Amino acid sequence: MMKKLLLIIVILVSSLTTLNAQQSVAREWNEILLDAIRSDFARPTVHARNLFHSAVIMYDSWAVFDAQAETVFLGKDFGGFSSPFNGIIPPTNVDAARHEMISYAMYRLLNYRFENSPGSTEIALEVENLFTGFGYDINFSSTDYSSGSYAALGNYLASEIIAFGQQDTSNEQNDYANTVYTPDNPALILNMYLDNTNIDPNKWQPLAFDSFVDQSGNVFPAATPAFLSPEWGTVTPFCLPPEDLEVLNDGFDCYVYNDPGPPVYIQDSNDDGIDDPYKWHFALVAAWSSHLDPSDNTMIDISPGAIGNFDSTNYPETFEEYKAFYDFTNGGDASTGHTLNPSTGMPYQPNMVKRADYARVLAEFWADGPDSETPPGHWFTIINYVSDHPDIEKRIGGEGPIVSDLEWDVKSYLALGGAMHDSAVNTWGIKGYYDYIRPISAIRYMAGKGQSTDSTLPSYDRHGLPLIPGLIELIQVGDPLAGDNDENVNKIKVYAWKGPDFISDPDTDIAGVDWILGERWWPYQRATFVTPPFAGYLSGHSTFSRAAAEVLTRITGDPFFPGGMGTFDLAQNDFLVFEVGPSVDMTLQWATYRDASDQTSLSRIWGGIHPPIDDIRGRLIGEKIGNDAYDLATQYFQGTLSVPSYTLEDLVRLYPIPFQDELHVSNTSNSILHVEVYSLDGKRVHSASIDRNTTTLDLNALRSGLYFAKFITEANEVAFVKKVVKN
């Protein structure tokens, strides 16, 4: 079944069969955007940005006609970009003015953003059909709103957002290409099963494909996909505060908000084995891979009465706490579920399914695979479902009067879009800096090295996999994997999902689980995709999902899905994409948005995409971003935000202080500046031009002491002076 159709509805309560007959213009344009994302390249960072910019357009088009609310962008200084607005004649029909302004702005933005998409023809047709269906003129392109044209104001707002996007450091004008990042490791050539032991086991490794199919189903022959957005931390954020930002350097300047600290790195010790946190985290991924065979009749209860409801204040921090939180052998986490459904007052009924079906379905459902709107868009489909539910009362924050569909949509989209956008900025800044390895590379690396448990046994290596009876063992003479000439004796074997090599027809075949060579371990993915093309740490799914769960909790004023439970029904043998399944009809269930978010995180481990170390810190950062985005959005809603007027001094950073030989100047403003360095006696000792991004001043010739850096604008005016110290 095409997942495009499945993910449009995402979460259903079984009694729901129809949606609202009438939807707001914001909702209609959001659905068009989600379709456009499904037809585009699978780029979570880019589409989080598209969703946010679209949300700003729709919100500002509503807010400009509201007596209380403040606009975010129009007439404001947003992230150092000024968007002038001289006001407009008040409309006699506010609803019509908003409809017109939103439609013209969205029409222009979507045509611009998706003009080079692989699905550009279909996207353009869908955009035009909606626009002209409203009776609007595709040939009206004026941005002169001085006569009171709301269409022109919509065109103007779109042009300003487009101009903003050209300078927000996303590198949109060059198709978001990387400018400085290069991988440390050579590509892993998947179809050849070559020795993978000559890599840095702490660093991300590109994958080389005969044919690569991205998460949106786009085919790239003979491809080695580049790291997606390792420099994204520089992109202008919505709610991420400057005080949470550090500029770190690992070959290039990495803008990292909310630095979680490093992941676990492999230990170079003679007695680690499973006690090495690195080996434990990745061995757990291999262990959970053994749960993916429907011939395994292990049954588990997946109802909200049995899973979910874990307090984030108790998330693990130490290695011992990680081992207690994740069930290494059986899968899942330490959550214990909810006692009662708060809507019905009754206990949740057990929902017994095969663990194998549950794990396989989760890996696929939350993977956002072919025809996907990517994780940020996935959560927009969820908020749209919530908005359509008959039990929802559209009160912002669960309080106050019931608002119109349009007001509800533009406000919920702004809060969620801001959270998704900043989750991408935060997470991919971390990914770019720590550049951490994925399970496929780590497991194959360690398996190629040997075993790290017992130095008296064959194939001992300090970087080998730990031996775990029944899961990770040495191949013995007579083993089916030994080879015709015993060439594999004493190599590592893993009891795991056998991989895509064992699937000829995905409509009928199941790979199953068995002993395989550890050097041939696969995530639960297609052979033409395997793993997203970017570093693992932190998990984007964990961060996006937790941020979204917080926004949904806050905007609705209720942590629970409407009716106390969301569900998704799956038909037997009619859901999985690259092998047949599930083996029976089944239903996914969630009590709260946070439960759904936590399940998303676990799905990435069962899918072989992330180890636990990638997960928890992403959840915690997502929780912070979700709440910060909602708090900031609420200030716009209520008109209580004194929007900061960023000075040049706010947007320029000098580091390190004290410095030794070089002083770095990070300029995130739109201005080209000139810097002059003066000694205490007033002598100018250095001068340089400072453009956007980072400039390095070579001050090696200066003596130790106190200096002053004077920054001068293009108009030859002194902007500010900063004190610096040389050691």
C-alpha positions in Angstrom: 0.0 0.0 0.0 1.3 3.5 -0.8 2.4 5.0 2.4 1.5 8.4 1.0 -2.1 7.6 1.5 -1.5 6.1 5.0 0.4 9.0 6.4 -2.1 11.6 5.2 -4.4 10.3 7.9 -1.7 9.0 10.2 -3.8 8.6 13.4 -7.4 7.6 13.4 -9.9 6.8 16.1 -11.7 3.8 14.8 -15.1 5.4 14.9 -14.0 8.3 12.7 -15.0 7.9 9.1 -15.4 11.5 7.9 -13.5 14.8 8.2 -15.0 18.2 8.6 -16.7 19.1 5.3 -15.3 22.7 5.4 -11.7 23.5 6.1 -9.9 26.8 6.5 -7.9 28.2 3.7 -4.8 27.7 5.8 -5.6 24.0 6.1 -6.1 23.7 2.4 -2.7 25.2 1.7 -1.1 23.1 4.3 -2.4 20.0 2.6 -1.0 21.2 -0.7 2.4 21.8 1.0 2.4 18.3 2.5 1.7 16.8 -0.9 4.6 18.9 -2.4 6.9 17.6 0.3 5.9 14.1 -0.5 6.9 14.6 -4.1 10.2 16.4 -3.3 13.6 15.1 -2.2 13.5 13.7 1.4 15.2 16.6 3.2 13.9 17.0 6.8 15.8 20.2 7.4 14.6 21.9 4.2 11.0 20.9 4.7 11.0 21.9 8.4 12.0 25.3 7.0 9.3 25.2 4.3 6.7 24.3 6.9 7.8 27.1 9.2 8.0 29.8 6.5 4.6 28.8 5.2 3.2 29.0 8.8 4.6 32.5 9.2 3.0 33.6 5.9 -0.4 32.2 7.0 -0.2 33.5 10.5 0.9 37.0 9.5 -1.8 37.2 6.9 -4.3 36.5 9.7 -2.6 38.7 12.4 -2.2 41.8 10.3 -6.0 42.2 10.5 -6.3 41.4 14.2 -6.4 44.1 16.8 -4.4 42.2 19.4 -2.0 39.8 17.7 1.4 40.8 16.5 2.9 39.7 13.2 6.1 37.6 13.3 7.7 38.8 10.0 5.7 41.5 8.3 6.8 44.9 9.4 9.3 43.4 11.9 12.9 42.8 12.3 13.2 39.0 12.3 16.6 37.5 13.0 18.3 40.6 11.8 16.2 40.8 8.5 13.9 43.8 8.3 10.6 43.5 6.4 9.1 47.0 6.0 5.3 47.4 6.1 3.5 50.7 5.8 0.1 49.4 6.8 -2.9 48.8 4.6 -6.5 50.1 4.3 -8.7 48.0 6.7 -10.9 45.6 4.8 -14.6 45.7 4.9 -14.6 41.9 4.8 -11.8 40.6 7.0 -12.3 36.9 6.2 -12.1 37.6 2.4 -9.0 39.7 2.8 -7.2 37.0 4.9 -8.2 34.3 2.4 -6.9 36.4 -0.5 -3.6 37.3 1.2 -2.9 33.8 2.3 -3.6 32.4 -1.1 -1.5 34.8 -3.1 1.4 34.5 -0.6 1.3 30.7 -0.5 0.9 30.4 -4.3 4.1 32.5 -4.8 6.1 30.8 -2.1 5.2 27.2 -3.1 5.9 27.8 -6.8 9.3 29.2 -5.9 10.3 26.6 -3.3 9.4 23.6 -5.4 10.2 24.7 -8.9 13.2 22.4 -9.1 11.6 19.4 -7.3 11.5 16.1 -9.0 7.7 16.4 -8.8 7.6 20.0 -9.9 5.1 19.5 -12.7 2.5 17.7 -10.5 3.1 20.1 -7.6 2.7 23.2 -9.8 -0.6 21.8 -11.2 -1.9 21.1 -7.7 -0.9 24.6 -6.5 -2.5 26.2 -9.5 -5.7 24.2 -9.3 -6.3 25.3 -5.7 -5.4 28.9 -6.4 -7.6 29.3 -9.5 -10.3 27.3 -7.9 -10.6 30.1 -5.5 -11.1 32.5 -8.5 -7.7 34.2 -8.2 -5.5 35.4 -11.1 -2.2 33.7 -11.6 -1.0 36.7 -13.7 -1.4 39.2 -10.9 2.1 39.6 -9.6 2.2 43.1 -8.2 3.7 43.7 -4.8 2.4 47.3 -4.6 -0.2 47.1 -1.8 -0.5 50.9 -1.4 -3.8 51.0 -3.1 -5.3 48.5 -0.6 -4.8 45.3 -2.6 -4.7 42.3 -0.3 -3.5 40.2 -3.3 -0.5 42.5 -3.7 0.1 42.4 0.0 0.2 38.6 -0.2 2.6 38.8 -3.1 4.8 41.2 -1.1 4.8 39.0 2.0 5.9 36.0 -0.2 8.6 38.1 -1.8 9.9 39.2 1.6 10.0 35.6 2.9 11.8 34.5 -0.3 14.4 37.3 0.2 14.8 36.3 3.8 15.4 32.7 2.8 18.2 33.9 0.5 20.2 35.1 3.4 19.3 32.9 6.4 22.5 30.8 5.7 20.5 27.7 4.4 22.3 28.2 1.1 19.0 27.9 -0.7 20.4 29.7 -3.7 22.8 26.7 -4.3 20.2 24.1 -3.6 21.2 23.9 0.1 24.6 22.4 -0.8 27.3 22.0 1.8 30.1 24.5 1.7 32.8 23.2 4.0 31.9 19.8 5.4 33.7 16.7 4.2 33.3 13.2 5.7 36.3 11.6 7.5 35.5 8.1 6.4 35.4 6.5 2.9 32.1 5.3 1.7 30.8 1.8 2.6 30.1 0.0 -0.7 27.0 -1.9 0.3 26.7 -4.5 -2.5 30.3 -5.7 -2.1 30.5 -6.6 1.6 34.1 -5.4 1.8 36.2 -5.2 4.9 35.0 -2.2 6.9 37.6 -2.2 9.7 39.7 0.7 8.3 37.4 3.5 9.3 37.2 5.8 12.3 34.5 4.0 14.4 33.4 7.2 16.0 32.6 9.1 12.7 29.8 9.0 10.2 30.4 6.9 7.1 28.8 7.7 3.7 27.1 4.8 1.9 27.6 3.9 -1.8 24.7 2.4 -3.7 24.3 0.8 -7.1 20.9 2.6 -7.0 19.8 4.9 -4.2 16.1 5.6 -3.4 15.6 8.4 -1.0 12.8 8.6 1.6 10.5 10.1 -0.9 11.0 7.4 -3.5 13.3 9.4 -5.8 15.8 7.2 -7.6 19.5 8.1 -8.0 21.6 5.6 -10.0 25.1 4.7 -8.7 24.9 7.3 -5.9 26.9 8.1 -2.7 24.5 10.6 -1.1 26.2 13.5 0.7 25.7 14.4 4.3 22.4 16.4 4.4 22.8 19.8 6.1 25.8 19.4 8.4 26.0 23.2 8.5 22.4 23.8 9.3 23.1 25.1 12.8 23.8 28.6 11.2 20.2 28.9 9.9 18.3 31.8 11.5 16.1 30.2 14.2 12.6 31.0 15.6 12.9 30.5 19.3 16.5 29.3 20.0 18.1 32.0 22.1 21.6 33.3 21.5 22.7 32.3 25.0 22.1 28.6 24.1 24.5 28.9 21.1 28.1 27.8 21.0 30.3 28.0 17.9 32.4 24.9 18.0 35.0 23.7 15.5 35.6 20.3 14.2 37.2 21.1 10.8 34.7 24.0 10.4 32.7 26.4 12.6 29.7 24.5 13.8 26.8 26.4 15.3 25.5 24.2 18.1 22.5 25.1 20.3 21.9 23.2 23.5 25.1 21.2 23.2 24.3 17.8 24.7 28.0 16.9 25.0 29.6 14.0 23.1 28.1 10.6 22.4 29.8 7.5 23.6 33.1 6.7 21.8 34.6 3.3 21.5 37.0 2.4 24.3 40.5 1.2 23.6 40.7 -1.3 26.5 41.5 -4.9 26.9 38.6 -5.8 29.2 35.6 -3.9 27.9 33.3 -6.3 26.1 29.7 -5.4 26.9 30.9 -3.0 29.7 32.0 -0.5 27.0 29.0 1.8 26.6 29.7 2.1 22.9 29.6 -1.6 22.4 26.5 -1.9 24.6 24.5 0.7 22.6 25.3 -0.8 19.2 25.0 -4.4 20.4 21.5 -3.5 21.7 20.5 -2.4 18.1 21.7 -5.8 16.9 19.8 -7.6 19.6 16.5 -5.8 18.8 17.0 -6.8 15.2 16.4 -10.4 16.3 12.8 -9.4 17.1 11.8 -8.9 13.5 10.6 -12.4 12.4 6.8 -13.0 12.4 7.5 -16.7 13.0 8.5 -15.7 16.5 5.2 -16.1 18.5 6.3 -13.8 21.4 3.2 -11.8 22.3 3.2 -8.3 23.9 0.5 -5.9 25.1 0.8 -2.6 23.1 -2.2 -0.9 24.7 -1.8 2.4 26.5 -2.5 0.4 29.7 0.8 -1.4 29.3 3.2 1.0 27.6 3.8 4.8 27.6 3.5 7.3 30.4 7.1 7.6 31.3 8.1 10.8 33.1 10.8 12.6 31.2 12.4 13.8 34.4 13.5 10.2 34.9 15.1 9.7 31.5 18.5 8.0 31.8 21.7 9.9 32.1 24.3 7.5 33.3 25.3 4.2 31.6 23.7 2.2 34.4 20.5 4.2 33.9 20.5 3.5 30.2 20.8 -0.2 30.9 17.8 0.0 33.2 15.7 2.0 30.9 16.1 0.0 27.7 15.3 -3.7 27.7 18.3 -5.2 25.9 16.9 -8.7 25.5 13.1 -8.2 25.0 12.9 -4.7 23.5 11.0 -1.7 24.7 11.5 0.6 27.6 10.7 1.0 31.3 7.3 2.7 30.8 4.4 1.0 32.5 1.3 2.6 30.9 -1.7 4.5 32.1 -4.2 3.2 34.6 -7.4 4.8 33.1 -8.5 6.5 30.0 -9.3 10.0 31.3 -12.1 10.5 28.7 -14.0 7.3 29.5 -12.9 6.7 33.1 -12.3 3.1 32.1 -9.1 1.0 32.0 -7.5 0.6 28.6 -8.2 -2.8 27.2 -5.2 -5.1 26.5 -4.0 -5.1 22.8 -2.0 -8.3 22.4 0.1 -8.6 19.2 3.2 -10.4 18.1 6.3 -8.5 19.1 7.7 -9.1 15.6 4.7 -7.4 14.0 4.8 -4.5 16.4 8.5 -3.9 15.9 8.3 -4.2 12.1 5.3 -1.9 11.9 6.8 0.7 14.1 10.0 0.7 12.1 8.0 1.4 9.0 5.2 3.6 10.3 7.5 6.1 11.9 10.3 5.8 9.4 8.6 8.3 7.0 9.6 6.3 4.0 8.4 6.4 0.4 6.0 9.2 -0.4 6.6 10.7 3.0 6.2 14.2 4.2 9.3 13.7 6.4 9.1 13.7 10.2 8.3 17.5 10.5 5.4 17.1 8.0 4.3 13.8 9.7 3.5 15.8 12.8 1.5 18.3 10.8 -0.7 15.4 9.6 -1.2 14.5 13.3 -2.2 18.1 14.3 -4.6 18.2 11.3 -6.2 14.9 12.6 -6.5 16.4 16.1 -8.1 19.6 14.6 -10.7 17.4 12.7 -11.7 15.3 15.7 -15.3 16.0 16.8 -14.2 15.9 20.5 -11.8 18.8 20.1 -12.7 22.2 21.4 -10.6 24.8 19.6 -9.6 26.9 22.6 -6.0 28.1 22.4 -4.1 26.4 25.2 -7.4 24.7 26.2 -8.7 28.0 27.6 -10.8 31.0 26.6 -13.4 31.1 23.8 -13.7 28.7 21.0 -11.9 30.2 18.0 -12.5 29.9 14.3 -11.0 27.1 12.2 -8.7 29.6 10.5 -7.5 31.2 13.8 -6.9 27.7 15.2 -5.0 26.5 12.2 -2.7 29.5 11.7 -1.8 29.6 15.4 -1.2 25.9 15.7 0.8 25.9 12.5 3.0 28.7 13.7 3.8 27.0 17.1 4.4 23.6 15.5 6.3 25.1 12.5 8.6 27.0 14.7 9.2 24.0 16.8 10.0 21.8 13.8 12.2 24.4 12.2 14.3 24.9 15.3 14.5 21.2 16.0 16.1 20.9 12.6 18.5 23.8 13.3 19.4 22.4 16.7 19.7 18.7 15.8 21.6 19.1 12.5 24.0 21.6 14.1 24.8 18.8 16.6 24.9 16.2 13.8 27.4 18.3 11.9 29.7 18.9 14.8 29.8 15.4 16.4 29.5 13.6 13.0 28.7 10.3 14.7 28.6 6.9 13.2 25.4 4.9 12.3 24.7 1.3 13.4 25.3 -0.2 10.0 28.9 1.1 10.0 29.6 0.5 13.7 28.3 -3.1 13.8 30.0 -4.1 10.6 33.2 -2.4 11.9 33.2 -4.3 15.2 32.1 -7.6 13.6 35.0 -7.3 11.2 37.4 -6.7 14.1 36.3 -9.8 16.0 35.1 -10.2 19.6 36.0 -8.1 22.6 34.8 -10.4 25.4 37.6 -12.9 26.0 41.2 -12.5 25.1 41.8 -16.3 25.4 39.3 -17.0 22.6 40.0 -16.6 18.8 39.5 -13.3 17.0 40.0 -11.2 20.1 40.2 -7.4 19.4 39.6 -4.5 21.7 37.2 -3.0 19.2 35.3 -6.2 18.5 31.7 -7.0 19.3 30.9 -8.4 22.7 30.0 -12.1 22.7 26.4 -12.7 23.9 25.1 -16.3 23.8 22.2 -16.6 21.4 22.8 -13.2 19.9 26.5 -12.6 19.0 28.8 -15.7 18.8 31.9 -17.0 17.1 31.4 -19.2 14.0 32.6 -22.8 14.7 33.7 -25.6 12.4 30.5 -27.3 11.1 28.4 -24.1 11.4 26.2 -23.4 8.3 28.0 -20.1 8.0 31.5 -21.6 8.2 31.9 -21.6 4.4 33.0 -24.3 2.0 36.6 -24.0 3.1 36.0 -22.9 6.7 36.9 -19.4 5.6 34.4 -17.9 8.1 35.4 -20.0 11.1 36.1 -17.7 14.1 34.4 -14.8 12.5 31.5 -13.1 14.2 27.9 -14.1 13.6 24.8 -12.2 14.7 21.3 -13.5 15.2 19.4 -10.8 13.4 17.1 -9.8 10.5 18.6 -11.4 7.5 18.4 -8.3 5.3 17.1 -7.3 1.9 19.2 -9.9 0.1 16.6 -12.4 1.2 13.6 -10.6 -0.3 12.9 -11.0 -4.0 9.2 -9.9 -4.0 8.3 -7.5 -1.2 4.6 -8.3 -1.7 5.1 -11.9 -0.7 8.5 -12.4 0.9 9.8 -12.1 4.5 13.5 -12.0 5.2 13.1 -13.4 8.7 15.7 -13.7 11.4 18.6 -16.1 11.5 22.3 -16.3 12.1 24.2 -14.0 9.7 27.8 -12.9 9.3 28.2 -9.8 11.4 30.0 -8.1 8.6 26.7 -8.3 6.6 24.3 -6.9 9.2 21.5 -4.7 7.9 19.1 -2.2 9.4 15.5 -3.0 8.8 15.4 -1.0 5.6 15.4 -1.3 1.9 18.7 -2.2 0.2 18.3 1.0 -1.8 18.0 3.2 1.2 19.5 1.5 4.4 20.1 4.6 6.5 19.4 8.4 6.1 22.4 10.2 4.6 23.5 12.1 7.7 25.1 11.4 11.1 23.1 9.6 13.8 23.7 11.7 16.9 21.2 13.2 17.8 18.1 11.5 16.5 16.0 13.9 14.4 13.0 11.7 15.0 13.4 11.9 18.8 13.8 15.7 18.7 11.1 16.5 16.2 8.6 14.2 17.8 9.1 15.3 21.4 9.0 19.0 20.3 5.7 18.3 18.4 4.2 16.4 21.3 4.9 19.4 23.6 3.3 21.8 21.2 0.2 19.5 20.8 -0.1 19.2 24.5 0.2 23.0 25.0 -2.1 24.1 22.1 -4.9 21.7 23.1 -4.4 22.1 26.8 -4.5 18.3 27.2 -1.7 15.8 27.0 -4.2 13.1 25.8 -5.4 12.5 22.3 -9.1 13.4 21.9 -11.2 10.7 23.4 -8.2 9.6 25.5 -6.7 7.5 22.7 -5.4 7.8 19.1 -5.3 4.6 17.0 -4.1 3.5 13.6 -5.5 0.4 12.0 -3.3 -1.9 9.9 -4.5 -4.6 7.5 -2.9 -8.0 7.4 -0.1 -8.2 4.7 -1.0 -4.7 3.5 1.3 -2.1 5.2 5.0 -2.9 5.1 6.9 -1.7 2.1 9.9 -3.9 1.6 8.6 -7.2 2.9 5.1 -8.5 3.5 3.3 -7.8 6.8 2.0 -7.5 9.3 1.0 -11.1 9.7 -2.4 -10.2 11.1 -4.7 -7.2 11.4 -3.5 -5.0 14.2 -4.0 -1.5 15.7 -1.4 0.9 17.0 -2.7 2.9 20.0 -1.4 5.9 22.0 -2.9 7.7 25.0 -0.9 10.9 24.8 1.1 12.8 22.3 4.2 12.1 24.4 3.5 8.4 24.2 3.5 8.6 20.4 6.7 10.6 20.5 8.4 8.0 22.7 7.3 5.2 20.5 8.8 7.1 17.5 12.1 7.0 19.3 12.0 3.3 20.0 11.0 2.6 16.4 14.4 4.0 15.2 16.2 1.4 17.4 14.1 -1.5 16.1 14.7 -0.2 12.6 18.4 -0.3 13.1 18.8 3.5 12.5 19.8 4.7 15.9 21.4 3.4 19.1 19.9 4.5 22.4 22.6 7.2 22.9 21.1 9.1 19.9 17.6 9.0 21.4 17.3 10.4 25.0 19.2 13.6 24.5 17.1 14.3 21.4 13.9 13.9 23.4 15.1 16.3 26.1 16.2 19.0 23.6 12.9 18.5 21.7 11.0 19.0 24.9 12.7 22.3 25.5 12.2 23.5 22.0 8.6 22.5 21.8 7.8 24.5 25.0 9.9 27.5 24.0 8.3 27.6 20.5 4.9 27.5 22.0 5.7 30.2 24.6 7.1 32.5 22.0 4.2 31.9 19.6 1.7 32.7 22.4 3.4 36.1 22.9 2.7 36.8 19.3 -0.9 35.6 19.6 -1.5 37.8 22.7 0.4 40.8 21.4 2.5 40.8 24.5 5.9 40.3 22.8 8.2 43.2 22.8 10.0 42.0 19.7 13.7 42.5 20.4 15.4 44.8 17.9 18.6 43.0 17.4 21.6 45.2 17.4 24.7 44.5 15.4 26.5 43.7 18.7 23.9 40.9 19.4 24.7 39.3 16.1 28.5 39.5 16.2 30.6 37.1 18.4 34.3 37.1 19.1 36.0 33.9 20.3 38.0 32.6 22.0 38.4 35.2 24.7 41.2 35.3 25.8 42.8 34.4 22.5 46.4 33.4 21.7 47.3 33.9 18.0 43.9 34.0 16.2 40.7 35.8 17.0 37.5 34.5 15.2 34.7 36.9 14.4 31.3 35.3 13.7 28.9 37.7 11.9 25.3 36.6 11.6 23.9 40.0 10.6 23.1 41.2 7.1 25.9 43.8 7.3 29.4 43.9 6.0 31.5 45.4 8.8 35.0 46.7 9.2 36.9 45.9 12.3 39.9 47.8 13.7 41.9 46.5 16.7 43.5 49.1 19.0 46.0 48.8 21.8 45.5 50.5 25.2 47.6 53.5 24.0 45.2 54.1 21.1 47.3 52.7 18.3 45.5 50.8 15.6 47.3 47.4 15.3 45.1 45.5 12.9 42.1 46.0 10.5 40.0 43.8 8.4 36.6 43.5 6.6 34.1 41.2 8.2 31.5 39.6 5.9 28.7 37.2 6.9 29.7 34.0 8.6 33.2 33.7 10.2 36.4 35.7 9.7 39.7 34.8 11.3 42.0 37.6 12.5 45.7 36.7 12.6 47.0 38.6 15.6 50.1 36.5 16.2 52.3 39.5 16.1 50.6 41.2 19.0 52.0 41.1 22.5 49.9 39.7 25.4 47.6 42.3 26.9 44.3 44.1 26.6 43.0 45.4 23.2 39.8 47.0 21.9 38.0 45.8 18.7 36.1 48.6 17.1 33.4 47.6 14.5 32.5 50.1 11.8 29.5 50.0 9.5 29.5 50.5 5.7 28.3 54.0 6.4 31.5 54.5 8.3 29.8 54.8 11.6 31.1 53.1 14.8 28.6 50.3 15.6 30.2 49.1 18.9 33.4 48.4 20.6 34.4 45.1 22.4 37.2 44.4 24.8 39.5 41.5 24.0 42.4 39.9 25.8 45.5 38.2 24.3 47.3 35.6 26.4 
